[in-house]
Amino acid sequence: MRSAIGLISTLLMFGAAAPALAETGLSPADAGRMASRIEMLSAFGANADGGVDRVAYSEADLAARAWAMDLMRAQGLQDVRIDAGGNILARRPGTMPGAKPIMFGSHIDSVPGGGNYDGDVGVIAALEVIDLLNAADIETRSPLDVVIFSNEEGGLVGSLALTGAMTPETLDVMSAAGLAIRDGLKKIGGDPDRIDRDVVKPGALKAFLEVHIEQGAILDEEDVDIGVVEGIVGIEWWDVTITGVANHAGTTPMNKRNDALLAAGKLIQTVNTIALETPGRHVATVGRIKAFPGAPNVIPGRVEMSLEIRDLETAKIENLFDKIERASGKLAKEAGVSIVFDRIDVASHPALTDESIRAKIAAAAQGLGLSYKLMPSGAGHDAQDMARVAPTGMIFVPSVAGVSHSPKEFTEARDMANGANVLARTILAIDAQD
């Protein structure tokens, strides 16, 4: 059993513990069944490295989606269908007429050379919950909608469509399968010409829940069973241009240079220093850099590089950027260069999860004897789009060594089962709430 990190403080915040799983009438999730289904799913698009190349709209994606839909039908789920945005949806009816649905699920498409757990665990956990409810003959008041989002890895396409945020420009973007998204949607049974047909309006769902591997090493390193996700971080990008003077590398003395690349190196170090010295859980990254003219015997006269900042609070992102911009002014003066920041309009705003659902997830984990930790998600997920239209919760399970988007990605079967157990308990708690 993992240690109860954060247990006392979370209980003080969220109140008394939930009853044990057995008191709900549910059996524990079957770790072996979940691992077997992960193995079956991993066959679609399997590559020689042990991972998958199941990019959206590929033949492997089509085959995996058909397998998942067959499994849903075998479980007795109703109205198994593909919506206009290419999402797979299926319903377990509720007993209360007019009750709002509780939706839960994730995605099964991968990045090229991806692993077997990213997204897959959330889908397998959702299907495991259906099996547990069926076996216990439990009827919920609310309908339960299982969702498999389309093309999550290509820009949260399915959840953008489902929440009404899809744009015509997005439909024209080329996917990893070599198809424009509009053509990819047609291939998998969607309808890009009627993309608004299946939009979920704000308030139409009682809740949305997603189980996902952490994709980081915090839970694994701290020996914590469950991550209670506080929110998905916002992301801001800038293109940075540093302009100095290109000159002959052999004839220009060291103290007479206006070296743009040297200034860029100092700016990168400044970004790192400011991020480290500012309290918080933000991250700031320079991931791309190019020097011009790019010749060994020419002092670089111009450098183009990127800056990315992520945090749960927009104000914190702006505060960090202000510090970096101010520091760059001093650096530019000392180096005899100019530094210009150009904000790129691809911002992903922070998406906070619902506080009451966080409480239910924490109580479910505690009632099952599992340790848990409040934490942000540093990666994007469909849950961030769903948070615009429904109270949203997200459950993390550990990723061994924090490896993700890699064939070496791995989550223990017992951890997948823990995630499914917490998901089931949380769904029942939401269902019981008026």
Secondary structure, 3 states (H helix, E strand, C coil): CCCCCCHHHHHHHHCCCCCCHHHHCCCCCCHHHHHHHHHHHHCCCECCCCCECCCCCCHHHHHHHHHHHHHHHHCCCEEEEECCCCCEEEEECCCCCCCCCEEEEEECCCCCCECCCCCHHHHHHHHHHHHHHHHCCCCCCCCEEEEEECCCCCCCHHHHHHCCCCCHHHHCCECCCCCEHHHHHHHCCCCHHHCCCCCCCCCCCCEEEEEEECCCCHHHHHCCCEEEEEEECEEEEEEEEEECCCEECCCCCHHHCCCHHHHHHHHHHHHHHHHHHCCCCCEEECCCEEEECCCCCEECCEEEEEEEEEECCHHHHHHHHHHHHHHHHHHHHHHCCEEEEEEEEEEECCEECCHHHHHHHHHHHHHCCCCEEEEEECCCCHHHHHCCCCCEEEEEECCHHHCCCCCCCCCCHHHHHHHHHHHHHHHHHHHHCC
